[in-house]
Amino acid sequence: MRALDLPRVALVGLSMGGGVALGFALDAPKRIDRLALIDERASRLIPNVRLEIIPDCGHLAPLDQPEAVTRALSDFLLQAQ
């Protein structure tokens, strides 16, 4: 982020990458603009979370339902702009 001169970013994480993204957000909350975790379990751990259920998909939702995941992420990430 420093090399690219990005003061704040939107971060998206899936599975283990979600854990990494969450860890970064906890360590440096002022550097995170928006955080998207593709993991329903995270919704039970984080207050004031927005949960989006995508039907008919397993652990790898972006592979099972790519259009639905793209739509949900786009809606979420563009919401504040």
C-alpha positions as CSV (number, residue, x, y, z in Angstrom):
1,M,0.0,0.0,0.0
2,R,2.8,2.4,0.7
3,A,4.6,1.6,-2.6
4,L,1.4,2.4,-4.4
5,D,0.6,5.4,-2.2
6,L,-2.8,4.0,-1.2
7,P,-3.8,5.6,2.1
8,R,-7.1,3.5,2.4
9,V,-8.3,0.5,0.5
10,A,-11.3,-1.8,0.1
11,L,-10.1,-5.3,1.0
12,V,-11.8,-8.6,-0.1
13,G,-10.9,-12.0,1.4
14,L,-12.1,-15.5,0.8
15,S,-11.5,-18.4,3.1
16,M,-8.0,-18.2,4.5
17,G,-7.6,-14.9,2.7
18,G,-10.6,-13.7,4.7
19,G,-8.6,-14.4,7.9
20,V,-5.6,-12.5,6.5
21,A,-7.9,-9.6,5.4
22,L,-9.6,-9.5,8.8
23,G,-6.2,-9.6,10.6
24,F,-5.0,-6.7,8.6
25,A,-8.2,-4.7,9.3
26,L,-7.8,-5.3,13.0
27,D,-4.2,-4.3,12.9
28,A,-4.6,-1.2,10.8
29,P,-8.3,-0.2,10.8
30,K,-7.5,3.3,9.6
31,R,-6.1,1.9,6.4
32,I,-9.4,0.0,5.5
33,D,-12.2,1.8,3.7
34,R,-14.4,-1.3,3.2
35,L,-13.9,-5.0,4.2
36,A,-15.7,-7.8,2.4
37,L,-15.3,-11.3,3.8
38,I,-16.7,-14.1,1.7
39,D,-17.5,-16.4,4.6
40,E,-20.8,-16.7,6.4
41,R,-19.0,-17.6,9.7
42,A,-17.5,-14.1,9.9
43,S,-21.0,-12.6,10.1
44,R,-21.4,-14.2,13.6
45,L,-18.2,-12.6,14.9
46,I,-18.5,-9.1,13.6
47,P,-21.1,-6.6,14.9
48,N,-23.1,-4.5,12.4
49,V,-22.2,-6.7,9.5
50,R,-24.1,-6.9,6.2
51,L,-24.7,-10.6,5.3
52,E,-25.4,-11.5,1.7
53,I,-26.5,-15.1,1.1
54,I,-25.8,-16.5,-2.3
55,P,-27.8,-19.7,-2.9
56,D,-26.6,-22.8,-4.6
57,C,-22.9,-22.4,-3.9
58,G,-20.4,-24.1,-1.7
59,H,-17.1,-22.9,-0.1
60,L,-15.9,-21.3,-3.3
61,A,-18.8,-19.0,-4.1
62,P,-16.8,-17.1,-6.7
63,L,-16.4,-20.3,-8.7
64,D,-19.9,-21.6,-8.1
65,Q,-21.9,-18.4,-8.7
66,P,-19.4,-15.8,-10.2
67,E,-22.1,-13.4,-11.5
68,A,-23.9,-13.3,-8.1
69,V,-20.7,-12.8,-6.2
70,T,-19.6,-10.1,-8.6
71,R,-22.9,-8.3,-8.3
72,A,-23.0,-8.5,-4.4
73,L,-19.4,-7.3,-4.1
74,S,-19.9,-4.5,-6.6
75,D,-23.0,-3.3,-4.8
76,F,-21.2,-3.4,-1.5
77,L,-18.0,-1.8,-2.6
78,L,-19.6,1.0,-4.7
79,Q,-22.2,1.7,-1.9
80,A,-20.2,4.6,-0.3
81,Q,-18.9,6.2,-3.5
